[in-house]
Amino acid sequence: DAPHQGLVAEVDPLEEMWLADLLAQGADDNRPLLVLDQVTDPHNVGAILRSAAAFDALGIVTQDRHAPSETGTLARSAAGTLEVVPWCRVVNLARALEEIAEAGFWRIGLTGHAQGTLAQVMGGQRKIALVLGAEGEGMRQNTEAHCDELAKLPISDKVESLNVSNAAAIALYAVTTRD
């Protein structure tokens, strides 16, 4: 029932990804990981997938609930990257963040009320998990509590915040291009 452009394809469902398997894939490299806390807009998640592919992120982690499903809207926003960026859905994000830490990732939550910038809090950490909160509300308090550091992006005071997909792209760029 979705609008189309005269083409219909029958495809297999995407392969399910478990967090342990995703972390094992990144055990020997320093690709960043994205963790999304209740980001529900399919356009934003699609754009984040596209940025994750562009900056060769290990994958994204979302909750099973409070995250969009793999719809046509999300797939169009992802522009082909839904099939190439691993997407792991978890039941409990706090537990997942603990597992991510055990795998050697430094968990940095992006929030406007942080004291330091992303560049300042990354320090010498090589394995970074970027944690981003929902549109409007940002990260939940329990999610922030499971981050090693909180950081902000250095933006002017002319705007309160960036769209979550823009923040993800800028943060991925900062992590992947640092010295």
C-alpha positions in Angstrom: 0.0 0.0 0.0 3.0 2.3 0.0 3.5 4.8 -2.9 6.0 3.4 -5.4 7.6 4.4 -8.7 6.3 1.5 -10.8 8.6 -1.1 -9.4 7.9 -3.9 -6.9 10.5 -6.2 -5.4 10.2 -9.2 -3.2 13.1 -9.5 -0.8 14.1 -11.5 2.2 14.0 -9.9 5.6 17.2 -8.3 6.9 19.4 -10.6 8.9 18.9 -10.2 12.7 22.0 -8.9 14.4 22.9 -9.7 18.0 24.9 -7.3 20.1 27.6 -9.8 21.0 28.1 -10.6 17.3 28.3 -6.9 16.4 30.9 -6.3 19.1 32.8 -9.4 18.1 33.0 -8.0 14.5 34.6 -4.8 15.8 36.9 -6.5 18.3 40.1 -5.8 16.3 39.4 -2.3 15.0 38.5 1.1 16.2 35.3 1.8 14.1 32.8 3.9 16.1 29.5 2.5 17.3 26.3 4.5 17.4 23.7 4.0 20.2 20.3 5.6 19.8 18.2 6.2 22.8 14.5 6.3 21.7 15.2 8.0 18.4 11.8 7.2 16.7 11.7 9.3 13.5 12.4 7.0 10.5 13.8 9.9 8.5 16.4 10.5 11.3 17.3 6.9 11.7 17.6 6.5 7.9 19.9 9.6 7.8 21.9 8.2 10.7 22.4 4.9 8.9 23.6 6.8 5.8 26.1 8.7 7.9 27.2 5.5 9.7 27.9 4.0 6.3 29.8 7.1 5.1 32.1 7.1 8.1 32.4 3.3 8.3 30.8 2.9 11.7 30.7 -0.6 13.2 26.9 -0.4 13.4 24.0 1.1 15.3 22.2 -0.1 18.4 18.6 0.8 19.3 16.0 -0.5 21.6 13.6 -3.1 20.3 10.7 -0.7 21.2 10.9 3.0 20.8 12.7 2.7 17.4 11.2 2.7 14.0 10.8 -0.5 12.0 12.5 -1.0 8.6 9.8 0.7 6.6 10.0 2.1 3.1 10.3 5.6 4.6 13.3 4.6 6.6 14.8 2.7 3.7 14.4 5.7 1.3 16.0 8.0 3.9 18.9 5.5 4.4 19.5 5.5 0.6 20.7 1.9 0.3 22.6 1.8 3.6 19.9 -0.1 5.6 21.3 -3.3 3.9 25.0 -2.6 4.7 25.1 -1.1 8.2 24.5 -3.6 11.0 21.6 -2.7 13.1 21.3 -4.3 16.5 18.0 -4.1 18.5 18.2 -4.6 22.2 15.6 -5.0 24.9 17.4 -3.1 27.6 19.7 -0.2 26.5 21.4 0.2 29.9 22.4 -3.5 29.9 23.6 -3.1 26.3 25.7 -0.1 27.3 27.4 -2.2 30.0 28.1 -4.9 27.4 29.5 -2.2 25.1 31.8 -1.0 27.8 33.0 -4.6 28.5 34.0 -4.8 24.9 36.4 -1.9 25.4 34.3 1.0 24.1 34.4 4.5 25.7 30.7 5.5 25.9 30.2 9.2 25.1 26.7 10.6 25.4 26.0 13.7 23.4 24.0 16.4 25.2 23.8 20.1 25.2 24.2 20.4 28.9 27.6 18.7 29.0 30.6 20.8 30.1 33.2 19.5 27.6 33.1 19.2 23.9 33.4 15.9 22.1 37.0 16.7 21.1 37.9 17.4 24.8 36.3 14.2 26.3 37.5 11.7 23.6 41.0 12.0 24.9 43.2 9.1 23.8 40.3 6.6 23.7 40.4 4.7 20.5 37.1 2.7 20.6 34.2 5.2 20.9 30.5 4.5 21.3 28.5 7.6 20.6 25.2 7.7 22.4 22.5 10.1 21.1 19.1 10.8 22.5 15.6 11.2 21.1 14.4 14.1 19.1 13.3 16.8 21.6 13.8 15.0 24.9 17.4 13.9 24.4 18.9 11.0 26.3 17.1 9.6 29.3 18.7 10.0 32.7 19.5 6.3 33.0 21.1 6.3 29.6 23.3 9.3 30.6 24.2 7.4 33.8 25.6 4.5 31.7 27.9 6.8 29.7 31.6 7.2 30.6 31.5 10.9 29.6 29.0 13.5 28.4 30.0 15.8 25.6 28.5 18.6 23.5 29.1 19.7 20.0 30.5 23.3 19.8 27.6 25.1 18.2 26.6 28.8 18.5 24.0 30.0 20.9 21.8 31.0 17.9 20.2 27.5 18.1 19.5 25.2 21.0 20.5 22.0 19.4 21.0 20.1 16.1 18.8 17.5 14.6 19.9 14.1 15.9 20.9 12.9 12.5 23.1 16.0 11.9 24.6 15.6 15.4 25.4 12.0 14.5 27.1 12.9 11.3 29.2 15.6 12.9 30.2 13.4 15.8 31.1 10.5 13.5 33.3 12.9 11.5 35.0 14.1 14.6 35.7 10.6 15.8 37.0 9.2 12.5 39.2 12.2 11.6 41.0 12.8 14.9 44.7 12.3 15.1 
